[in-house]
């Protein structure tokens, strides 16, 4: 078996995917760990956890490609590829009709224009602050005394969404507390939070511009409220895969499998 892996070291979480390349590539294993302060350790933990899931010795993996902000600190990686390319490649693999990728992570937002072969045609990103990212949603949840996974479903119950004036993580607490003091319901506040992020993301996306089909990747793609808000603002459907959180690692693994094939050809 040709085995390859991708490790995506994000600011909040680190993901690993192992692919088997006999015939059409398929996911053999995946793992997710918190990144924490020790980036090399997080990468190793995720990679080893994925191997252990299917009883593999890490030495059986022929090629490992790292991606994400910590990709250069993956000591066991053979190569590094940007997260822009990896999300594009992963999204195209899962949804071949993908032409736009929206990736909302823990601390940045990326919008990528994708070609018919999964190549990057153009991209824009917000990486200067955590406004409109997963961190903003986490802060909103904390202020309301909710778990992060609760806020998406709760936002769907809104009947009168509030209008947020900012998506700055510094001011979200005061905005939410002000709305609570005026008797606004948590679900209406959360719907307003999701819509504010959606409007900011779509404003960013229109710079490239947006072309269907649109695929939503990153950890925030698991939030049903965020999916609904983006679809409402875009007035277009969005594709979301169960693998959305692992899309960067999947793309990295696909690059690793490709390089492993080239390596095998050159040595034969």
Secondary structure, DSSP 8 states (H G I E B T S, - for coil): --EEEEEEE-SSEEEEEEEE-SSS-EEEEEEEEE--S-HHHHHHHHHHHHHHHTT--GGG--EEEEEETTGGG-TT-SEE--HHHHHHHHHHHH-TT--EEEEE-SS-EEEEEE-TTS-EEEEEEE-SS-TTSHHHHHHHHHHTT--HHHHHHHHTT-SS----S---TTTHHHHHHHHHHTT--HHHHHHHHHHHHHHHHHHHHTTS---SSEEEESGGGG-HHHHHHHHHHHTS-EE--TTGGGHHHHHHHHHHHHHHHHHHHHH-
